Amino acid sequence: MKLFPIFTLVAVIALGLQAADLGGTWKGSMETEGGSVEMTIVLKSASAVAGTVKSDQFTEAPIENARIDGHKIAFEINISYGKLVFEGDVSGDEMKLTVAGTQGNKYPLRCTRQKQ
């Protein structure tokens, strides 16, 4: 009987550590040397991070090498100019990312999940 409270606590902690549902369309913009770039990130509802990223600067690209750890998220896309790396935090309907460009420059990108 003394183990029941421990098992209950472990179950509650495990549920809290599961990845949140990030599914949906996320939109934001970032300022670069070339001006403002609008980004749309479409994430599928699943336990793994999958989806696409598109912008007014490049066509839609699939998300690769995605990782999520609690509120931390990271993924990459490959476009004609090279690889872009996205890393940051997700909280509710807001995603704050740093995007490492093809030349190594880093840009802040704040996205919000669009209401369906």
N, C-alpha and C positions, 0 to 999 in steps of 0.2 A: 504494500500500500504506500510505502514511502517513495516508491519510484514513480507513482502516478503524477505527482506535481512536476517532477523533472521531465517526464515524457510530454506533458502538456506544454511546459515552457519551451522545450525543443521544437515542438510542432508549431507553436505561435511564431517563434523566431524564424523557422524555415519558411513559413508563409510570407513573412515580411521581407525575406530576401529574394523572393521570386521576382523576375523582371516584370516591370509594369507593362501594360499593353501600350505600345508606342504606335500602333496602327493609325493610319490617317495621312492627310496631306498637311505638310508643314511648309510655311512660306516665310521668307525673310530676305534681307539684302545685306550686302557688305560693301564697304568702300575700298576700292583698289586705286592704283596709280592711274588706271584707265577710266575711272569713274565708278558709279554705283552699279553693282551687279545683283540682279534679282535671282533668287534661288528657290526652287520648289523641290522638296524632298518628299517622296511618297513611300511610306513604310507599310508593309503588309502586317496584318494582325497575326502574330505568332510568337512563340517563345524565343525564336532567333530573329536577329535583325536582317531583314531582306527588303529590297525595294529598288527604287531608282532616284536619281538626282538629275534635274535639268535646270537650265539657266537661259538667259537671253544671249549668253556668250557661247554656248555649246549645246549640242543635241542631248537627248536623254541618255544616261549612262547607268548601267546596273551597279548596285552597291556590292563591294567585295570586301573580304577580310574583316567582317563586322564583329565587334565585341561589345558586350554590355556587362557591366559589373556594378550592381546596385543602381545608382543614379548616373554613373559614368558611361559614356557611349563613344565608340570610335569606329570608323569605317573609311574605306577608300573608294575612289572611282578612277577609271582610266578614260581619258578623253584624247582627242587628236593631239592636243598640246602636251600631254603627259599625265602623270598621276597627281590627283588632289587627295590630301589626307584631312579628314574631319575628326576632331576630338573635342569632347566637352561634357556638359552635364545636361540632364533632363529633369525638369521639375514640373509635374502636372502637364499643362499645355504650352510650356515654354522650353526651348532647347537653346542653350548658349554654347556655341561651338567656336573653335579656332580652326581655320582652314589654312593648311600649308599648301601654297601654290606650287606650280611646276618649276619655278625658279627658287623655291625655298622661302619666299616671303610668307608671312603669316598675317591673316586677316580675321577680325572678329565677325562672327555671323550669329545673329539672334533670330530664331525662327519661332513662330507660334503655330499651334495646330489649328487648322481651319475647321469651323463648325460644319457639320454635314447637313 
